[in-house]
């Protein structure tokens, strides 16, 4: 996922995405261990997505670049659909 798209999400949505990516990464590592992994590039992409999300969350924590609030995220999503 692109960092611009991630920046439009709220903190709760980012935490949810990170949790889903970590779970998927765990499942892919299990598949890798049993030699059933079809696309090893997927692991690298997931690892980078998790890092991107962590960076954005940390920037918000340090007040470097604040995240979108819940109302702002809804407005932004509606504009993109039009």
CORZI-V907008 format. One record per residue. N is the residue number from 1. SS is DSSP state (H for helix, E for strand, C for the rest). NEAR is the number of other C-alpha atoms within 10 Angstrom. Layout:
N_SS_NEAR, N_SS_NEAR
This chain:
1_C_12, 2_C_8, 3_H_12, 4_H_8, 5_H_9, 6_H_20, 7_H_20, 8_C_19, 9_C_21, 10_C_20, 11_H_20, 12_H_10, 13_H_13, 14_H_20, 15_H_16, 16_H_12, 17_H_17, 18_H_19, 19_H_13, 20_H_13, 21_H_19, 22_H_16, 23_H_12, 24_H_15, 25_H_19, 26_H_13, 27_H_14, 28_H_20, 29_H_16, 30_H_13, 31_H_14, 32_H_15, 33_H_10, 34_C_9, 35_C_9, 36_C_11, 37_C_16, 38_C_10, 39_C_10, 40_C_12, 41_H_9, 42_H_14, 43_H_19, 44_H_12, 45_H_14, 46_H_18, 47_H_13, 48_H_13, 49_H_20, 50_H_21, 51_H_13, 52_H_18, 53_H_21, 54_H_15, 55_H_13, 56_H_19, 57_H_21, 58_H_14, 59_H_14, 60_H_16, 61_H_12, 62_C_9, 63_C_10, 64_C_10, 65_C_13, 66_C_16, 67_C_21, 68_C_17, 69_C_12, 70_H_14, 71_H_9, 72_H_14, 73_H_16, 74_H_14, 75_H_10, 76_H_13, 77_H_13, 78_H_10, 79_H_9, 80_H_7, 81_H_6, 82_C_5
